[in-house]
Amino acid sequence: MNTKTPITVAYGDGIGPEIMQATLDIITAAGAALEIEEIQIGEQLYLKGLNTGIEPSSWESLRRTKVFLKAPITTPQGGGFKSLNVTTRKVLGLYANVRPCASMYPYVHTKHPKMDVVIVRENEEDLYAGVEHRQTNQVYQCLKLITQPGSEKIIRYAFEYARANNRKKVSVFVKDNIMKMTDGLFHKIFDEVALEYPDLQNEAWIVDIGAAKLADTPEIFDVIVMPNLYGDILSDVAAQITGSVGLAGSANLGQHCAMFEAIHGSAPKRAGQNLANPSGLLMGAVMMLVHIKQADIATKVHNAWLYTMEKGIHTYDIYREGVSSQKVGTKEFAQAVIANLGKQPETLPVVAYSNFAKEITTKFSTHKADKKLVGSDVFLDWDAGSPDDLGALLAKANLPNIALSVISNRGVKVWPNGMPETFCTDHWRCRFLNPANKNVSHKDLLDLLHKLNELGYDVIKTENLYTFDGENGFSSIHG
Ligand code: NAD
């Protein structure tokens, strides 16, 4: 007999309460030992003026149980409401998003009958740090942050997940032919971590062709680990091409807490009619059971669900004449799965989970590189002429220790010797370095800024240029 594990449950909005009830009915009938704490989230709280959609006191329950089974919520139309998922991920440090996407052919129609892919997405970093600025009349920027510990944690998680779930291969998708430093770091750490898992194959894909292959021949992939943005987009693509997004669950995992849910929304038009398919949330709950070390119950539920699907007992969203045998509502579907507990699928692969809630320990290098300041990229808002005009004017700002070396616009070199065809905006990156290739001091940078201020320039930001153990910590300029 398992001892009861406390979990926090939110019934959500729209179809949420129905699919949550069905899910809890199935997993408790299967013997899940749970002590449920219920919290309110979603539309009513947003409309009460809580712009995160959750009562501040609910965080106490989440911190206490550390496990959150969450039904979808409705985000009211209009501005000012913050995504509860993003808030939960950030507040609870849920760095890994795991989404298994497996076809159930021929029971659910798909172009990819052999697909069985797990997307492991980094959840906290990348372009999702939310650091955005408008800098000039014409230009906006979003900062892409890839960290060494963040990348190592998610990549190690992907390899550990693959090993624990008898997977054969881990692939990484990056765009390091362009983003050599950020995506380059993710790729480098992937290669280093892969060496520690000789029992698993590993491979790297440039995200564009990787995504094309995933959409075309997903059966060649097994576990794929990705930085946040690519993972966000491609986990939806992967779920969709299995035949139905309504069947996928997802886990958001952190060092301390974890959240489990369906990937679909609250489907308000289907609410309260006993129509909705509870399978996505049920698959989220299966991942939760593995996480709380009730893998035996997870196995029992998943196999009974597969058996029920094989028998053609389908909700409206996947019901098809000729394939399905019975069109059922949410409650009847749950009752069918409960009646099938203990059975195993006959044609779809039988599932066997082992308890996997591994603490990921990172080993990232604690070596503190020798960091030297060698210059500054000074960004100007300027629209008073051509690149050559700006180059000539900025010569007046040169100081003995720091002088203009190159100007770029949207990353392309425009001075010296730029191409007249290059389109220029009002956003200029002016790279100042020591003329004799020596280090510079912070005082040199301040003197430069002082000078630029005297000359009347609108400096919108500066980015210090460093070397780390003699290697440039900044990208070179195209052109
Ligand atoms: P949705 O996923 O709710 O619905 C998309 C389509 O799929 C609809 O036709 C719907 O009827 C159908 N569908 C979804 N889940 C189903 C299920 N379990 N069974 C049968 N059919 C199902 O997406 P949407 O319509 O874009 O969004 C509705 C609301 O959900 C919005 O307020 C949105 O903000 C919210 N949402 C919440 C979450 C979440 O809480 N994690 C995620 C996505 C969207």
Boltz pocket constraint, residues with backbone or C-beta under 6 A from the ligand:
constraints:
  - pocket:
      binder: B
      contacts: [[A, 15], [A, 19], [A, 71], [A, 72], [A, 73], [A, 74], [A, 75], [A, 76], [A, 85], [A, 246], [A, 261], [A, 262], [A, 263], [A, 264], [A, 265], [A, 266], [A, 267], [A, 268], [A, 269], [A, 270], [A, 275], [A, 276], [A, 277], [A, 278], [A, 279], [A, 280], [A, 317]]
      max_distance: 6.0
